[in-house]
Amino acid sequence: MYSVVIPAHNESKNLAKLLDKAYKTLKNTNEKFEIIVVNDNSTDNSKKTLENLKKRIKQLKVITRTTDPGVGYAIREGLSNVKGEVTITMDGDLSHDPAEIPKLLKFLKDFDMVCGSRYAKGGSADMALSRIIVSGLFNLIFRNLVGIPIKDFTSGFRVCKTRVIKNIKLNSKTFGIYIEISLKAYLAGFKLTEIPITYHKRVFGKSNLNYFRQGPEYLKVAFEALKIKLLK
């Protein structure tokens, strides 16, 4: 069974298209699945949109959060509710294409976690040049600090065996969760790989990610990972 976890904050204009594509893609796998959307303190029409979508997507499960806003909290709560043997995470803004899920799943035969990568050969990112530079710099620094063989572990698009998530402790409140998952999985001894994906530019809504504001939490996660590595 596949469990998809999607954090969403004010994504009412993106959710219908995203979930319809995810449903179609997962149905074509002929495997059982669930789609968990964590509606994180949204102030738009997300709640109403999700209620309407549940009427036609029976596999859709909605978790509504009204306290402690933050994508880290949202993803952690979503992950704690998965029932499948395989967990899939992706963003709620249509930057990740659900149609690419099957190609990530193929690599789970040989790996415990497969990360969708904007920076692997063949990958691409429709982002501002400044964001590409800052994102690439964060990835380069952390990759060299910890030694993880992944070029893009700030990406939120990945699939993994659920036992990976059950065997690592996650603490991040905001966007640090994205690097925390892959770093701690690697340091716990799980086999990771990455394959190229296309990252699409957001059409509706506004991103809450600010790399300069987020930097301290990224560094905190990286140094926690480095501490784990040194203790080993």
Disulfide bonds with the S-S distance in Angstrom:
none
